Amino acid sequence: MPTGGGDICYQLKKGDKTTLMFLHGGGGSISSWVLMKPFFMKMPFTLVFIDLRGHGKSFRPDNWHDYTMEKHADDLSLLFDRLQLKQAFLIGHCLGSMVAATFAADYPEKVAALFLINPGSKNNSILFSFLPELFVSLVQPFTSFFLNTLDPKKAQRAVYFHLKGSADFSLKRIFGFITDVKYMGFTAVFNQARAFLEWDPINIYERIKCPLLIIAGKHDMIFRLRHTLKMHALLTHAKLKILETNHGSIINHPKEIASQILQVINERLS
């Protein structure tokens, strides 16, 4: 799908008028859903899996300003128009949850319900906020100068089922992250990280009014449960499900997450 800056890659499984749209996490791609996808493919729904800009086989902008959640949300709006969708259930993991939340805040009439899995949040500690922002802002200009942006036509997809059972900071997951960087490209990784650090989740979450389910990992080391609980406090109408899992929940507990999502969708459709 063409946008003002380049092409967005997506996969479509046509079904009935009920549409589910899946948004992967940072560094991932459509293939991130490999273990959850089978639970939905047997349903009569229309399914849309997207490579967010800078990821997978979608285009890679050169400037970090083009990686903001608002830019990602605008891509979704164009895809809605292209597929002639009036509404969809949005399912986002990690970065995808931030994009989904931003889309729900900016385009509320297009969201039937929102599912935020291991949702992104920011805390004000110096270790999580100030220091990474300083590092990325200093290093990123050099990456643009010294490192070429990966050509999405040459990009490959990581094989995520190999990460099943891995902890967030295990050796297996660290090698998985290196693979993500390889397939995404250093410039895109830094650009997306810089854009994330500029994101204002409070402004977004306070504007979300649609039905919402937050699925958190009790052992999530990337977006800690205590910060997700603070986020939930801003979303008083949201349901919260805490699972015995880590940040890689869609790989480690796909059946349980799919069950939670389908339960809410069936309730909304009944």
N, C-alpha and C positions, 0 to 999 in steps of 0.2 A: 504494500500500500504506500503510495507516494505522500510525503508531507512537504512542507516548505523547505526542509533541509535535506531530506533523503528518504529512503524507503524503510518502512516498518514491516518486519516479517511476522506473519501470524499463520496459525493452522486452524481450520474450521471443520467441525463435524456438524453437518446440518441435521436438525431435528425439529421439534415443535417450536411454538412461539416462546417457550420459556428458555431464556438464554443465560448461560453461566460463562463468565469471563475470568480467566486465570492469569494472575500477574506474579511472576517469579521474584526471587530475592536478588540482592546485589551480587553481581558476578555470575549469576545463573543464566538460564535461558528456558525455552519451552521444555527442554528435556529434564528440568528440575522436577516436573510433575510425573515422571515416568512410573513411580510406584502408586500414585494416587489416581492417575488417569483411568486405569481399568475399572475402578468402582463407578465412574461416571459415564464411561463409554457405553455401558449396557442400558443406560437410562434413555428415555425418549427426548431429552433436552438437546438444544443447540449448544455446542461447546466451542469456545474461542480461547485459544492459547496464544499468548503474545510474547515475542522477544522485545523487551523494552529498548528504547533507543540506547545505543552504546553497548548493547548486549546481543549475544547470539548472532544471528544473521541480519540484524537491523543496522542501520547506518550509525556511524560514530562521529558526532560533532567534535570540532577541535576546541571549542570554548566551554568552560565549566558552566557558564550561564545557560547553556543549552541543555543542561542535565537536571534542571530544577524539577521539583515535583509538579509544578504547574505546567512545564513543557511536556512532561510525560502525560499529564492529565489531558492536555490539548490533543495529543496523539490519540488517546482513547476516544475523544469526542469525534475526531475525524473518522475513526474506525466505526463508531456508532452510525455515522452518516453513510459510510460506504456500504455497511451491511443492512442499512435501513432498520436499525434497532430503536425501539422506543424506550425500553428498559432492559436492564440485565442485573443479575446477581453478581456482585464483584467479589472475587476471592483472591486475596493477596497475602504473600508471605514475605516477611522482612521488608526490604525495599518496596516490594509490590504492595504491602499493606499501607505504606506511606503514600504511594501513588493512588491507591484505591480510596484512601481517606480524603486525599486532596480532591480527587474527582467527585466524591460524594458531597464535599463542601461547595465545590464550584458548579457542579451540575446535578443538583439534588433530584431533579425530576427524572433523571435517567437511571437512578439506582433503586432497584426493588428491595435489596437488602445488602448488607456489607459484612464480609467475613475477614477479620484481621488476624492472621496467624503469626505468632511471634512478632507482634507489631513493633515498629520502630518508635522509639521515644528518646528524648534527650534529658540528661540530668545536668545539674549545674556544677558538678565537681570539676576541679581543675584537670584531673586525669582524663576525663571523658570529653570535656568541652574545650577548654582553652588551649591545652597543649596540642591535641590533634589538629585543631583549626590552625594554630600557628605553624605547625609542621607542614601541613598540606598547602597552606597559602605560600610558604617559602619554597617548597620543592616543586609544586605543580608547574610554575612557569618554565623551569628547566626541563621537565619531562616533555613539554610541548616543543622545546627547541631541539633536544637531543634524541627523542624517541618518536618514531613514526606511529601514527594511529593505525591500528590493524584494519586491513581491508576486510569488510564483512563478507565479501564473496569468498575469501580464503578461510574464514572462521570455521571451526569445527564445534561440535557439541560435546560437552563433557558427559561421561557415562556415570550418572549419579547413583545408580543402584549399588555401585562398589562402595559407597559411603554408608550403607545401611549398618546401623549399630555403632557408628563412630561418635565419640564425644566431641564437644565443641573445640577443644584444644588438643586433641589427640594427634599423633603423628600422621594417621590416615587422613584426618581432616586438614591438617596443615598442607600435606601434599595435594589434597583436593583444592585448597585455596590457590596454590601455585598453578594448578591446572586452570582454574578460573581466570587467573591473571593472564596466563598464556593465551587463552581463547578470547579474552576480552580486549587485551592490549593494555600496556601500562598507562598510556595517556588517558584512555577512557576510565580506567580504575581511579586515577587521581581526580579526574574531572567529576566523576560521580560522587566520590568522597567529599570533595569540596562543596558540591551542591547540597549534599546531605547536611553538612555543618551549618548551612545557611537556612535550613528549613525551620519553620516555626510551628511545631505541632500543636501548641496551645490554641493558636488562632484557628487552626484547622479543626481540631476536635470539638471546639466549642460551637462550631457551625453545623455539625453533623446531626441530622434529625431522623434519618431513616432507620429502620430496624437494623440492629447491629449485634454480631456475636464476636467476642474477643476470645481467641484460643491462645493461651499462654503456656509456656513450658516452665515447670517448677524448677528445672535445673538449667535454664537458659543462661549461658554465660556471656552472651552478646548483648541482649536486652534483658536485663535482670528483672525478675518477677516483681521486686519492690517498686521499680519504675513503671511497670505495666499496671500495677495497682493504683499508682498515682494518676496514670492516664485514665484508668477506669473511673476514677472519681470525677473526672471532667465529663464523662459520658454516662450520666446517671441512668439513662434508659437502656444502656447496653447490657447484654447478658455476658457473663464471664465464665469460661470453662478453663480450669487449670489442670493440665495433664502431667503425668510423670514422664516428662521428656525434656530434651534440651532444645537448642536452637534449630537443629536439623530435624524438626518434628515431621515434616512432610515426607522425609525419607525413612525415619525410624518408626513412626506410628501412622502410616497412611490410612489404614482401615478405620482407626478410631476417629481421625479427623474427618474423613469422608462421611462417616456415620453422623457426626455432629452437624455437619453442613447440610446433609440431606434431610435430617430431621427438621431443621429450621425451614428449609425450602418447602418441604411437604406441608408444614404447618401454614406457611404463607399461601400456598396454593389451594388448601382445602377450604 
